[in-house]
Amino acid sequence: MFGFGRKLDLGAQGERAAVQFLRHAGFRIIDKNFRTAIGEIDVIALDAETIVFVEVKTLRSDAAGDPEGKVDRRKQDKLLRVARDWLTRHRYPDRAYRFDAVSVVMPATGEPEIRHIVEAFVPER
């Protein structure tokens, strides 16, 4: 379904798979790989009128646990700070937003296994 080449590194392959998955699910991608000195948000999308900040986690195998389990409290705090920066820069300070995660297990052969976790975490606002 997704047809990925070997030239991209694992993270880039996972992000491509996640973007295609989200588009197929009806999301509109509005930004990718937004970086600040604090950190990065992999994908920013619209789900109806809600801005969705998406953390993509990619592994070759889920034998050591689910990829989204790697979004710990420290990572969540970083994502919140970067998201607030993005909202301010794009003049959406009061817009509804949420944080989703997309877990991509990218085996050496075959199609990726993708799981979308809506509202993967809820920050204290």
N, C-alpha and C positions, 0 to 999 in steps of 0.2 A: 504493500500500500504506500509506503513512504519512499522507498528506493534511495538509499544513501550510499555514497561512495566512501572509500576508505581514506580519502585525502583530508577530511576534516578530523580534528581531534575529537575525543569522546564527548567533551563538554559541548562543543559546537554541534556535533551530530544530535545530541540530546535536545539542545535548544531548537534546532530546526524541526525535529520531530514534535516538540511541544507546541511550537508556533503553528505547524500544520494541523495538529490535533485541535488546538483552540479555535483556529479559523473554521475548521469543519464543524465545530460545536456552536458556531454563530458569534464568536467573539470578534471584535474589530481590533486589530493590533495597531497601537498608536505610537509605540516606541519600543526599542530593543537596546539592551546593553547600556542603560543610562548609568553613567559613572560620575561620582564625585570623589573628593578626597576621603570621604567616610567609607564609601563602598559602592556597590553596583546593584542595580535591579535588572534581572535578566529580561523580563518582558513586561510591558505595560499595555493593558488592553481595556476595551470597553465591553461590558456585559450589560446591555440595555443602556441605562444612564449611570451605571456604577463604574468607577475606575478600579481596575483590578491590577494589583502589583503581584507579579508571578515570580516565584523562586523556582527555578528548574534544577533538579538534582538528578544526575545521571550516573549509573553504575553499569558495569558489564554483567553483574549478577546481583541478585538480592539475597544471596546466601548469608551475608554478614548483617542483614537487616534491610529494612526499606530505605530507599534513598531519602525520602522526605524526613526520616528520623534524624537526619543530619542538620536540620534547621533548629538549632538550639536557641536558648534564650538570648545569648549574646548576638547571634545572627539576626534574630527577630528585632532586637533593639536597633541594630544597624539598618535593617530594612526600613523600619519605621522612620528613622532620621533621614534616610535617602528619599523615601517617599514624600515626606513633608517638604523637602527641598524641591522635588519635582513638582509637587502641587503648587508651591509658591512661584516657582519660575514660570509655570504655565498658566498662572492666574486662575487656579482652581482651589483656593484655600478652603472653601466650604463645601466642596463637592463630596458626595458619598464615595467611599472607597473601602476596599477590603484587601486582604492578603491571601492569595491562593498558593498552592504548591503543585507542581507537576513532577511526578516521579517517572523517570524513564529508565527502564532496564534494557540496555542495548547489548544483546548477545553478539558473539562473534559472527554467527550466521542467523539468518531469519529476521523477522520483523521485530521492532521494538515493542516492549510491553509498556503501555502508558496508563498512568492513573492520575486523575485530576482530583485534588483535594480542595474543595471549595471552603473558603474561610479556614485555612490551615492553622491560623492563630489569630487571636483577637488582642491587639495591643491595648494597654491602658491609655486612654486619651485624656 
